[in-house]
Amino acid sequence: MSTRRVALLTAAVLALALAVGSGGFSTTNAQRSVSVAVVDDADAYLAVEHAAGDGTLTVGPGRGRLTDGLWLLDVGNQFSGTPLSVTVGFEQTGARRVTRLELRHDGDTVNAVGAGNPSSEGGNASTSRTGPASGTLGKAHLAPGEDAALVADVDCTATQGATTRLQVTVDATGPGASVDLDRTVTVECPP
C-alpha cells in the first residue's frame, strides 16, 4: 500500500470520527425531589428535651443547694444507624447560681465542670466562686437510640429571687451527619 493511500485512508477515518462525535454529553437535566420537614425538638434527628417545657426551671423555696443535680435537658441520637459524638458548650449569665454542670451518659458522668471539678478530661471552663461562667463539656458518644443528660447543681441560698440564664450549645457529628443547635435554659431562685 502506498504512503499516499495510507494518508488518505487516515484522513478519511479522522474526518468520519470528527463528523460523528464521541458519543459523550456536556449537559444533562435531571429532576430529583427533596422534602424538608420542620419538626419539634423531641422529634428531630438530634432530639432535645427540656426539663421544663418553656425552658424555665424554678427551684422551690427552701430547697437551697441541689446536690443531686437538677436535670436541665436531654440530647438524644435519633439518626438511624449513625453514631454521634456530642459536645456541649455553655455560657452562664445573670446571677450565676449554677455551681456545677455535668454531662451524663448511661448513668455515668462523662464530664463535669464547676465546684469540685474545675476542669475534667475533654472539657474546660472559666470558673469563679459563683460557678462556671462558660466552658465546654467533653464528648459523649451516642449510638442510635441513646441519649445524654445535662444536669446542674444550683445554689439559691445566697441570692433568693435571682435568675440565671444558661446558653447551651450542642455540637453533634457522625459519619455523614453534623448538627449544631443552641438552647437557653433559665433557672430561677424564687424570693
C-alpha positions in Angstrom: 0.0 0.0 0.0 1.4 3.3 -0.9 2.0 6.1 1.5 -0.5 8.3 -0.3 -3.3 5.7 0.2 -2.5 5.3 3.9 -2.6 9.1 4.3 -5.9 9.4 2.5 -7.4 6.5 4.5 -6.2 8.0 7.8 -7.6 11.4 6.8 -11.0 9.8 5.9 -11.2 7.9 9.2 -10.4 11.1 11.2 -12.9 13.1 9.2 -15.6 10.5 9.9 -14.7 10.4 13.6 -15.0 14.2 13.8 -18.3 14.3 12.0 -19.9 11.6 14.1 -18.7 12.8 17.6 -17.6 10.9 20.6 -21.0 9.9 22.0 -20.4 11.8 25.2 -22.5 14.7 26.6 -21.8 18.1 28.1 -25.0 18.8 29.9 -27.8 16.9 31.5 -31.1 17.8 33.1 -32.4 15.7 35.9 -35.2 16.2 38.3 -35.0 15.0 41.9 -37.5 15.5 44.6 -36.4 16.8 48.0 -38.6 17.1 51.1 -37.7 19.0 54.1 -39.8 19.0 57.3 -39.6 21.1 60.4 -40.2 19.1 63.5 -40.3 19.7 67.2 -37.1 19.3 69.2 -38.2 15.9 70.6 -38.8 14.5 67.1 -35.6 15.8 65.4 -32.6 13.6 64.4 -30.8 15.2 67.4 -33.6 15.2 69.9 -33.7 17.8 72.7 -36.0 17.5 75.7 -36.1 20.4 78.2 -36.8 19.6 81.8 -39.4 22.4 81.7 -41.4 22.8 78.5 -40.7 26.5 78.2 -37.0 26.1 79.3 -37.5 27.8 82.7 -36.9 25.9 85.9 -37.9 27.3 89.2 -36.0 26.0 92.3 -38.5 25.7 95.1 -38.3 27.9 98.1 -36.3 26.4 101.0 -34.7 23.7 98.8 -31.4 25.6 98.8 -28.5 23.8 97.1 -29.5 20.8 95.0 -26.5 18.4 95.4 -28.0 15.5 93.4 -28.2 17.6 90.3 -31.1 19.4 88.6 -31.9 17.9 85.3 -31.8 20.6 82.6 -32.1 18.8 79.3 -31.6 15.5 77.4 -29.9 15.2 74.0 -30.8 12.0 72.1 -29.5 10.4 68.9 -32.4 9.6 66.6 -30.3 9.0 63.5 -30.8 5.5 62.0 -27.5 3.6 62.1 -25.3 6.7 62.7 -23.4 7.0 65.9 -22.7 10.6 67.1 -20.1 12.4 69.2 -21.8 15.1 71.2 -20.1 18.1 72.7 -21.9 20.5 75.0 -20.8 24.1 75.5 -22.4 26.6 77.8 -22.3 30.3 78.9 -23.9 31.3 82.2 -25.2 34.9 82.6 -27.2 36.6 85.3 -26.8 35.6 89.0 -24.7 32.5 88.0 -26.3 30.3 90.6 -25.4 27.1 88.6 -22.3 26.0 90.6 -21.6 22.7 88.7 -22.6 21.3 85.3 -22.4 17.6 84.4 -22.9 15.6 81.2 -24.2 12.1 81.9 -24.5 9.1 79.6 -25.8 5.7 80.7 -25.8 6.9 84.3 -22.1 7.7 84.3 -20.5 11.2 84.4 -18.9 11.9 81.0 -17.5 15.2 82.2 -18.2 17.8 84.9 -17.1 21.4 85.4 -17.6 23.7 88.4 -17.4 23.1 92.2 -15.1 20.2 92.8 -14.4 19.8 89.0 -12.7 22.9 87.7 -11.8 21.0 84.6 -12.0 17.4 83.6 -10.6 15.4 80.7 -12.1 16.5 77.5 -13.7 19.7 78.9 -12.8 23.1 80.2 -14.4 26.0 81.9 -13.9 29.6 83.0 -14.8 29.4 86.7 -15.4 31.8 89.6 -16.6 31.5 93.1 -20.2 31.7 91.9 -19.9 28.8 89.4 -18.6 28.3 85.9 -19.2 31.3 83.6 -18.6 29.4 80.4 -17.0 26.3 79.1 -17.2 23.0 77.2 -18.2 19.6 78.5 -16.3 16.7 76.8 -17.7 14.3 74.2 -20.4 11.8 74.8 -20.5 9.0 72.2 -24.1 8.2 71.5 -25.2 5.1 69.5 -28.6 5.4 67.7 -31.3 5.5 70.3 -29.1 6.6 73.2 -29.2 10.0 75.0 -27.1 12.1 77.3 -28.4 14.3 80.1 -27.2 17.8 81.2 -27.6 18.2 84.9 -26.6 21.1 87.3 -26.1 21.9 90.9 -27.8 25.1 91.8 -27.2 27.2 94.9 -30.0 29.6 95.7 -29.1 30.1 99.3 -27.2 33.4 98.9 -29.4 35.1 96.3 -33.1 34.4 96.6 -35.0 36.0 93.8 -32.1 35.6 91.3 -32.3 34.4 87.7 -29.6 32.5 85.8 -29.6 32.0 82.1 -27.6 29.2 80.6 -27.0 29.3 76.9 -26.3 25.7 75.8 -24.7 24.8 72.5 -24.8 21.2 71.3 -22.5 20.1 68.5 -23.0 16.5 67.2 -21.0 14.8 64.5 -21.0 11.4 62.9 -20.4 9.7 59.6 -22.2 11.9 57.1 -24.0 13.8 59.8 -23.4 17.1 61.6 -25.9 19.0 63.8 -25.4 22.2 65.8 -28.0 23.8 67.9 -28.5 26.4 70.7 -31.0 26.3 73.5 -31.5 28.6 76.5 -32.3 27.2 80.0 -33.4 29.7 82.7 -33.0 28.8 86.4 -35.0 30.9 88.8 -34.4 31.2 92.5 -37.7 32.5 94.0 -37.7 35.0 96.8 
